[in-house]
C-alpha cells in the first residue's frame, strides 16, 4: 500500500505519515518527496507525526535510511514525532540520536497522538516568532 501523507490541520503546520501494512524504502522516499513539496508551499516550520501504528514492520537498514531521510528533509522541517513504534525502532532511534546529536534533537517518541501534539507545541514555543 505504500506510505500515506497528508496535512493534519487547516493551517498546514503538521503533516502525518501513515505506514499501513507492508511498505518499502522507495515508498518512504516517494512520500518524503511529496512532503517536501507540501512544505514548500508554506513559509514557516512544519512538523511531522510519523505513525507506525498500522505498519507490519520495518525493512532492513533503518538507521541508514533515517539519516538519509533527515538530510533530505525540506529546509522548513521542524522535527518529527514517532508514534506506535516497536521496541527495535525505539532502540534504533535512540542509537541515531546518540550518533547524530544535532539531527537527533529533531526527533521524539510519543505514546499517542495527544502526546505527539504536546511535543510539537513545546517545539513551537521555542521557535522565533517569525517561524511560527
C-alpha positions in Angstrom: 0.0 0.0 0.0 2.9 2.4 0.5 3.2 5.4 2.7 0.4 7.9 3.0 0.9 11.5 3.9 -1.4 14.4 4.5 -1.9 17.7 6.4 -3.5 17.2 9.8 -4.6 20.8 10.2 -6.1 23.6 8.1 -3.2 25.9 9.0 -0.8 23.5 7.3 1.6 23.2 10.2 1.6 19.5 10.7 1.9 16.6 8.3 1.2 13.0 9.2 3.0 10.0 7.7 1.0 6.7 7.9 2.7 3.4 7.3 -0.2 1.0 6.6 0.8 -2.7 6.2 3.9 -3.5 4.2 6.0 -0.7 2.7 9.4 -0.2 1.2 12.1 2.4 1.4 11.1 3.5 -2.1 7.6 4.1 -0.8 9.1 6.2 2.0 11.3 8.3 -0.3 8.3 8.9 -2.6 6.3 10.1 0.4 9.1 12.3 1.5 9.3 13.9 -1.9 5.6 14.7 -1.6 6.1 16.1 1.9 8.9 18.3 0.8 6.6 19.7 -2.0 3.9 20.3 0.6 6.3 22.1 2.9 7.5 24.3 0.1 4.0 25.8 -0.1 4.3 27.5 3.4 7.0 29.9 4.7 7.1 28.6 8.3 8.3 25.4 10.0 6.3 22.3 9.6 6.3 19.3 11.9 5.5 15.7 11.2 3.9 12.9 13.1 5.2 9.6 11.9 2.7 6.8 12.7 3.8 3.2 12.6 0.6 2.1 14.4 -0.6 0.0 11.4 2.8 -0.9 10.0 3.7 -4.6 9.5 7.4 -4.0 10.2 10.4 -2.0 9.0 12.6 -3.0 6.1 16.3 -3.6 6.8 18.7 -0.6 7.0 16.6 1.7 9.2 19.5 3.7 10.6 20.9 4.4 7.2 17.6 5.5 5.8 16.7 7.6 8.9 19.9 9.6 8.3 19.4 9.9 4.6 15.8 10.9 5.1 16.7 13.5 7.7 19.3 15.1 5.5 16.8 15.2 2.5 14.2 17.0 4.6 12.8 20.4 3.5 14.6 23.4 5.0 11.5 24.3 7.0 11.1 20.8 8.5 10.9 21.5 12.3 11.0 17.9 13.6 9.3 14.6 13.7 7.4 12.7 16.4 7.1 8.9 16.1 4.1 7.0 17.5 3.3 3.4 17.5 6.9 2.3 17.1 8.4 -1.1 18.0 11.0 -1.7 20.7 13.5 -2.3 17.9 12.8 1.0 16.2 12.9 2.8 19.6 16.4 1.4 20.1 17.4 2.3 16.6 16.1 5.9 17.1 17.9 6.2 20.4 21.1 5.0 18.7 20.6 7.5 15.9 20.2 10.4 18.4 23.4 9.4 20.1 25.4 9.2 16.9 23.9 12.3 15.3 23.1 14.6 18.2 22.3 17.6 16.1 20.0 15.6 13.8 18.7 13.5 16.6 17.4 16.5 18.5 14.7 16.9 15.9 13.0 13.6 16.7 10.9 12.5 19.6 8.8 9.4 20.5 5.2 9.7 21.8 2.8 7.0 23.0 -0.1 8.5 21.1 -1.4 11.5 19.0 -2.1 13.6 22.1 1.4 13.3 23.4 2.8 13.9 19.9 0.8 17.2 19.7 2.1 18.2 23.1 5.7 17.7 22.0 5.1 19.7 18.8 3.5 22.6 20.8 6.7 22.6 23.0 8.9 22.7 20.0 6.8 25.6 18.5 7.1 27.6 21.8 10.9 27.5 21.3 10.8 29.0 17.8 11.2 32.6 17.0 8.0 34.5 16.2 9.0 34.6 12.5 8.9 30.9 12.0 5.6 30.2 13.6 
